[in-house]
Amino acid sequence: MTTFVEVTAHTHFPIKLTANNFPVWRKQVLATLTGLGLDSYIDGTTEAPSKVLSTDNTKPNPAYRAWFRQDQILLGALLGSCSDTIQPIVSSAETSRQAFKRLTESYASVSRSRIISLKSRLANNPKGTRTITEFLNDMKSIADELALAQSPIDEEDLIVHILGQLGDDFTNISSALKIRDTPITFPDLFDKLLDHERTIKET
């Protein structure tokens, strides 16, 4: 008796696909299916068996029936993991491979443009009149979004972006931090800039 692996959107794909989170949704799907040993269904390496037996073209092939049932379980889970506005893209797909391919073709380029937009925000986000806490939290939030989009920025680059956009009140401390012999971590930078902000307010 053939054993099928049950896959549901609620249990296995809790992150619903939207127009803005394709990279993290894709990572979730691939990681889950790889763990279950089912990734070959959507990457195309497991092809559908012949519908009929090669020895008798009139008899259905049990191997195809088993493959089809497992594939339909995956297709249903993928459909359920899509938000309402995205479901029409895959509603006519006949296999899980078709559904995954359509979603990749539809949203990979959108994700690329989102990554470019986030990187642009990170490089052009001056502190202005915001507090240090507001500014640093915003910069860290952008970096976190890039990480979710599978395009992480390392901590040193994030700090370079921060130091370059602090403004005139922080010129001295920014210059001192740039010439340090050892890199500074984000939490340490946060503390030093908060201290400097307090000093400015007290003068």
C-alpha positions in Angstrom: 0.0 0.0 0.0 1.4 3.4 -1.0 2.0 5.8 1.8 1.4 9.5 1.1 2.9 12.4 2.9 0.2 14.8 4.1 1.1 18.4 3.5 -1.2 21.3 4.4 -0.8 25.1 4.1 -1.9 25.6 7.7 0.6 23.2 9.1 3.5 23.4 6.7 3.3 26.7 4.9 2.0 29.2 7.6 3.6 32.2 5.8 1.0 33.2 3.1 2.4 34.4 -0.1 1.7 38.1 -0.8 3.0 40.5 -3.5 5.9 41.5 -1.2 7.2 38.4 0.5 8.0 35.9 -2.3 11.7 35.2 -1.2 10.8 34.2 2.3 7.7 32.3 1.1 9.9 30.4 -1.4 12.5 29.6 1.2 9.7 28.3 3.5 8.3 26.0 0.8 11.7 24.7 -0.4 13.0 24.1 3.1 9.8 22.3 4.2 9.5 20.1 1.0 13.2 19.3 1.2 12.8 18.2 4.8 9.8 16.0 3.8 11.7 14.6 0.8 9.2 16.1 -1.7 11.2 18.9 -3.3 11.7 16.9 -6.4 8.0 17.3 -7.3 8.4 21.1 -7.7 11.9 21.3 -9.0 11.1 19.0 -11.9 13.5 16.1 -11.1 10.6 13.7 -10.3 8.7 13.4 -13.6 5.3 11.9 -13.9 5.3 8.2 -14.7 3.4 7.0 -17.8 -0.3 7.0 -17.3 -0.5 3.4 -18.7 1.6 0.3 -18.3 4.2 0.0 -21.0 3.4 -3.7 -21.3 -0.3 -3.0 -21.8 -1.4 0.4 -23.0 -5.0 -0.2 -21.9 -4.1 -0.6 -18.2 -3.6 2.3 -15.9 -0.2 2.6 -14.3 -0.4 2.4 -10.5 2.8 4.3 -10.2 1.2 7.3 -12.1 -1.8 7.2 -9.8 0.4 7.3 -6.7 2.5 10.1 -8.1 -0.6 12.1 -9.1 -2.2 11.8 -5.7 1.0 13.0 -3.9 1.4 15.8 -6.4 -2.2 16.9 -5.9 -1.7 17.1 -2.1 1.3 19.4 -2.8 -0.7 21.5 -5.2 -3.5 22.0 -2.7 -1.1 23.0 0.0 0.6 25.6 -2.4 -2.8 27.0 -3.4 -3.8 27.3 0.3 -0.5 29.1 1.1 -1.3 31.9 -1.4 -3.2 35.1 -0.4 -6.6 35.6 -2.1 -5.2 38.0 -4.7 -2.6 35.6 -5.8 -4.6 32.4 -6.0 -6.0 33.1 -9.5 -2.4 32.8 -10.8 -2.2 29.1 -9.8 -5.8 28.1 -9.8 -5.6 26.6 -13.3 -2.2 24.8 -12.7 -2.5 21.1 -13.0 0.6 20.1 -11.1 2.6 21.5 -8.2 5.5 22.0 -10.5 3.4 24.2 -12.8 2.1 26.2 -9.8 5.5 26.8 -8.3 6.9 27.8 -11.7 4.1 30.3 -12.3 4.6 31.9 -9.0 8.4 32.1 -9.5 7.9 33.7 -12.9 5.4 36.2 -11.6 7.1 37.3 -8.4 10.9 36.8 -8.7 11.2 40.1 -10.7 8.9 41.9 -8.3 11.1 40.7 -5.4 14.2 41.9 -7.3 12.8 45.4 -7.6 11.8 45.4 -3.9 15.4 44.5 -3.0 16.7 47.4 -5.1 14.2 49.7 -3.5 15.2 48.7 0.1 18.9 49.1 -0.7 18.2 52.6 -2.0 16.3 53.4 1.2 19.2 52.2 3.3 21.6 54.4 1.4 19.4 57.5 1.3 17.8 57.7 4.8 19.3 60.6 6.7 18.6 60.9 10.4 17.2 64.4 10.1 15.2 65.5 13.1 14.5 62.0 14.3 15.9 60.7 17.6 18.8 58.2 17.5 16.4 55.5 18.6 13.9 56.2 15.8 16.7 56.5 13.2 18.6 53.3 14.2 15.4 51.3 14.5 14.4 52.3 11.0 17.8 51.4 9.6 17.7 48.0 11.3 14.2 47.4 10.1 15.3 48.0 6.5 18.3 45.6 7.0 15.9 43.0 8.4 13.6 43.3 5.4 16.6 42.8 3.1 17.5 39.6 5.1 13.9 38.3 4.6 14.2 39.0 0.9 17.3 36.7 0.8 19.6 39.7 0.2 21.2 40.3 3.7 23.5 43.2 4.3 26.4 42.5 6.7 26.6 44.4 10.0 29.7 46.4 9.0 28.0 47.7 5.8 24.9 48.6 7.8 27.1 50.6 10.2 28.8 52.4 7.3 25.4 53.5 6.1 24.4 54.7 9.5 27.6 56.7 10.2 27.3 58.4 6.9 23.8 59.7 7.6 23.9 60.9 11.2 24.2 64.7 10.5 26.4 67.5 11.7 25.7 66.9 15.4 27.4 63.5 15.2 30.3 64.4 13.0 33.0 64.0 15.7 31.8 60.7 17.0 31.1 59.4 13.5 34.7 60.2 12.5 36.1 58.6 15.6 34.1 55.4 15.0 35.2 55.2 11.3 38.9 55.0 12.2 38.6 52.4 15.0 41.0 49.5 14.7 38.3 47.0 15.4 34.7 46.9 13.9 31.9 48.1 16.2 28.8 46.0 16.6 25.3 47.4 16.1 24.3 47.1 19.8 27.6 48.9 20.8 27.0 51.6 18.2 23.4 52.1 19.5 24.7 52.6 23.0 27.5 55.1 22.0 25.1 57.1 19.8 22.5 57.3 22.6 25.2 58.5 25.0 26.3 61.1 22.5 22.7 62.2 22.0 22.2 62.7 25.7 25.4 64.7 25.9 24.1 67.0 23.1 20.8 67.6 24.9 22.6 68.4 28.2 24.8 71.1 26.6 
